[in-house]
Amino acid sequence: MAEYFLGIDVGSVSTDLVIMDGSGKIAAKQYLRTQGAPIRTLTEGLKNFQKEFAGIPISGVGTTGSGRQLAGIIVGADIVKNEITAHAVASKKIMPDVHTILEIGGQDSKIIFLKDGVVTDFAMNTVCAAGTGSFLDRQAERLGIPIEHFGEYALRSENPTRIAGRCAVFAESDMIHKQQIGYGTEDIIAGLCEALVRNYLGNLAKGKDIHSPVMFQGGVAANVGIAAAFEKALGTKVTIPPYYDVMGAYGAALLARWNYKKAGLPSRFYGFENAYSTFETRSMECSGCGNRCEVIEVKSNGSVIARWGDRCGRWSSKGATMPAAVKEGTAS
């Protein structure tokens, strides 16, 4: 019987899902906007997959991203891993000798360094908007240009103007100034792409040697102007993988396959139909000691299915808790 694995990456901007066959080939994928509602978006994705994969057994499920614990509880994940691990695993699958991974999403970005297939260093940016996709989205809206065509404008530029890219606010002011003194749209857009790349490299790669092969992924990898700016800045070819927009979810599916082959146990996956359950979450501050832990509680159809966040186990030990198999770090 054919084996299939489900990978889920829940982030602040997008929720990505992939179904992968036993050979590592993606059979189906979804890139959904999270829009501040991770549970609703995740269950929507599961319902979409149910239409096509109902009755097909899922051998393993992996989750990653900032919402990986919540996703793991809802779907019944077999393995939960951080996004650094997931992106590295997916990149190695596509390019075994990859050395540097550049990843830019809507609200954050990261750089990952590998040697002999092992992660040796990484850095993340979750603060500065000037190094993320939201910066380009905002400027595209100001210029009245669809973001999907933004990169094409950049490639037509013959004389990119230099935009101050240290801060999103300063970059926008500088862009307006360049418009007022007569710079063309193509040159301004090319300058914005180069400013984002300078910000990214300045914040994440300072003091680090970037060696090829280099892979560029994340939603912003669709922007050919950014890819060209990276190649210009680094002086080397930048490879964009075929699944650039769902690499985290792909890595989670690969990790689920690895876990399945190692453990040899049936998946804990609750099934696609579990997406029709009613889920509720709430947070509460425990006043039991000076730590003042923030405890997260998840309910399904009115019953508590998980609590986590407390350091002493006062709450997570009561009633339902996160299954041991999906606790961060239990599989490596």
Secondary structure, DSSP 8 states (H G I E B T S, - for coil): ---EEEEEEE-SSEEEEEEEETTS-EEEEEEEE-TT-HHHHHHHHHHHHHHHHTT----EEEEESTTHHHHHHHHT-SEE--HHHHHHHHHHHH-TT--EEEEE-SS-EEEEEEETTEEEEEEEESS-GGGSHHHHHHHHHHHT--GGGHHHHHHT-SS------SSHHHHHHHHHHHHHTT--HHHHHHHHHHHHHHHHHHHHSTT----SSEEEESGGGG-HHHHHHHHHHHTS-EE--TTGGGHHHHHHHHHHHHHHHHH--------GGGGGS-EEEEEEE--SSTT--EEEEEEETTEEEEEE--SSSTTTTSSS---GGGSTTS--
